[in-house]
Each structure stands twice: as structure tokens, then as C-alpha cells.
Amino acid sequence: MLYSASTFAAHGTDAGAGPVLDLLGIGFGPSNLALAVALREMLPQQAPFRFGFVEKKPGFVWHGNMLLDNSRMQISFLKDLVTMRNPASRYTFINYLHERERLLDFINTRTFYPSRYEFNDYLSWVAGDFADACHYGEEVVSVAPEPAGGNGDLACLRVTSRTAEGALTERRARNVVVSVGGAPSIPDAFVPLRGHPRVFHSSSYLESLERLERTAPVRRVAVIGSGQSAAEIFLDLHGREGGIAVDLVSRVPALKPADDSPFVNEIFNPRYIDYLFSREATEREQLLREFGNTNYAVVDTDLIEAIYEVLYQQKVTGKVRHRLLAGSEARHAEADADGVRLDIARRDDGAHQLQRYDAVILATGYRRELHQSLLAPLASYLDDAKGFQADRDYRLQMAPGCQAGVFLQGCCEATHGLSDTLLSVLAVRAQEIAAAVLGNRAGAACAMEAEPPRSRPARVAHAGTH
């Protein structure tokens, strides 16, 4: 059964008094949302199975600070939360369009790539159907062992979360699925300026820029980065009123296009995970490097062409507003109340230039290490040989005597491939984790096929786009 909101909350206030959850998901982004759907569809009607999720955001939103005008998805809508696992599911993007009465209109757009705004609306639409399964506004601060009896065996885990007001809640679960996303990667030169209102990461772009513009004029901006986010922010700033001048500072000598050709794209297929996982570590590393140009420090070709056109028209008119500082990096940064001064050096000859900006935006990617600090209290229960390396079913290998399960989503790129941090394998990965938690992968798959889809309520709750 699925927890109701009231039951889940009551158990949270006194974890020792209430029953143990069968599964608790940490984070409620697309990965754990896909898992929630898989569990609902794979479980028999009256299965005695309790699951819930904890999310630090106050409500569902997917990359809210990068929902830019005209930004589009980079993968097909068919790689939604469920289609690759169960095309007949009521939670497909196609059914979302049908219920929103936009299916024919979308067909007329003749695209596989909806806007990012629309895909966030789709995800929010699905999340609204699981409002009773998720506690928003709580950040998980630790996952600790709860040994059974006096023999030291680990039967379940104690998960502690904290609200924005500082109140702590504890819950117990037999299985924990960690899906917390990445933390902003901050280049060394900007670490001393972390938290400064004029220097911010792309993950807070819209919110931070709007906050800054309310207090001071923003006329000149530096965007640091070589990938998709840097390109999108450059074009967004170019299109804003006020004539903001932008320097795009890129370590690479030229913006490189993402390789999305059909044969290369097969590395994002679920079956490629089996192949990569079966390779030796050195071979996996080589394959990841070889295909890095599908995801890292690359830009969609249409965005590269749009940026080139902007810079070319500057040459035509003679009015230089923006610059692409390719092959360059900011080696030192200082900030005060009035602006940020960067020491920008070319990587080939070391030539320096000092520039002052009203804001610096770091489109510098993410680090995916949060799970390690979160799970640190479990270190003595992990298999020493593997540590935080997950098995093929995304489960951490635990020491003998540990019945509790810990699963990772979005933290396994080194062993499971470049698709691990992307949307490409959400549906299939959710099925694999759900089947592993249920204890019998083949049996769970059969149950899924035999169980007819349950009817959808007349109207799905809509969480909005925040």
C-alpha cells in the first residue's frame, strides 16, 4: 500500500513507535519520481508495501532556475518517466498531452523535443499524483544504522531530516534510495566568493539574477563555462532588455558540438549499461573518455550556430557588445559591493587581461559526491572492497549480516555509464531498482505484465511549474 500523507507524517514524528517503511527515497526529482511510478504499477493491488519520499524543495520543480524561454529538451519525449518500461502507462508524456488537451497541437509541432518548460510541467503533473507519498521542505541530513537486537545485524536504517525551521524528523526504512542530484562545481578561483550575490552558479541563475537586478544595475556579465548551460545563459542574456554585454569565458579553444548521431547515441540505451558494467575498470574509464563529447563541455549545434550569428552580426554592424573568450580561464577573482574583477588568462600564451563585471555566472557543472557524506555513518557496514561503488542493480554491496538495502540513482557514472546522470534510462533503472527491492527481479517483471493498469482518477492533481 502507499502511505497516505497523514500516516506518513505521523510515523515520521516518532520513528520508533511507527512501522518501518519498506522503502524511503531521498530526493523527489525525476529519478525517484520514476521509481514511485514503477512501484505503483509493479505492486499487486493490495500488496503490503509502504514507501515514501523526502524532498528538500518546498514543492516539485525540475531545474527551475534554467527554465529559459525557448530552451528545449535534448532527448526525445519518449524517454519520459515510463514509456521505455511500460508504454501503456497512464503516466506517459503522450497521456499527459492528451489530458491537457494538447496532443494534436503537439503533433503539429512535428518535434520529438518539447520545451523544457513543458517537460517540467509534465513531471509536475505526475508528481501531483504522488502528493501523499512525499514530504516536501525537508532536507535529509543523515542515514544511520539501526542494528537489530544485540548481534549487530543491520535490519533497517534511520533517516533524519530537517525542515527549514530546524525541526528534526526521524523515519526508519528497510531500503533507502538516494537520488539527491549534484552539488555545484565551483572553480578554485571562485571558492572564496561562494555566496557572494554577484557570483552565482547556473543552478540558481534566474533567481539570483533577478535578485541582483532588484538591487543594482546589471550591464556587463561574465559567463564561465564551455557547455550547454553556458551557451543557453549567453543567449538568454543576449535576448533580455537593457542591452547586457556578455563575455563567454571558455577553457576550450572553440565551442564543440555534442555528438548526438544515432550510433553514438546507443551508449544511452539501457542494454549498454550491461556491457559497460561488465568491463574492467580501466576499459570503462577509456570508454567514458571516448564518449565524453556526448555530454560534457559540448553544446547543441543549433545553439553554437546562434551564438556565431550573434557575434558575426556584431562584425557587420561594428557594434561590439559580446565577446567569446575561447581558450581562456579566470585565474583570480575579487568582489566587492560594486562588482567583480577577474584576471582572465589565455591558456596558450598566458596573456592576461583584467576585466570588471556586474555579475559572474558559473556554468561549471556539478560534483556528485553528496551521497558519500550522507551515507558516511554506514561506512562500517559497506563492503570494504567496493565502498560506495554500486552493483549492477544500483545497490551498494553491504557486509554480511546487513539486510538493509541502499540504492543510488545518479551517482554511478563510473560503472554504469554516461546515461546515469541523465534522463535517458529513468524508466528502466526505476524498474530494476523496484524489482531488486521487491526481492525477485523476474517475479516482479511478471507481476508488472500481469497486473492491468489501474484507472486514473478523474482529474490528476497538478503541482504547477513553480
Buried (B, 14 or more C-beta within 10 A) or exposed (E): EBBEEEBBBEBBEEBEEBEBBBBBBBBBBBBBBBBBBBBBBBBEEEBEBBBBBBBBBEBBBBBBBBBBEEBBBBBBBEBBBBBBBBEEBBBBBBBBBBBBEBBEEBEEEEEEBBBBBBBBBBBBBBBBBBEBBBBBBBBBEBBEBBBBEEEEBBBBBBBBBBBEEEEEBBBBBBBBBBBBBBBBEBBEBBEBBEEBBBBBBBBBBBEBBEEBBEEBEBEBBBBBBBBBBBBBBBBBBBEBEEEBBBBBBBBBEEBBBBBBEEEBBEBBBBEBBEEBBEEEEEEBEEBBEEBEBBBBBBBBBEBBEBBEEBBEEBEEEEEEBBBBBBBBBBBBBBBEEEBBBBBBBBBEEEEEEEBEBBBBBBBBBBEBEBBEEBBEBBEEBBBEEEEBBBBBBBBBBBEEEBEBBBBBBBBBBBBBBBBBBBBBBBBBBBBBBBBBBBEEBEEBBEBBEEBEEEEEEEEBEBBEBE
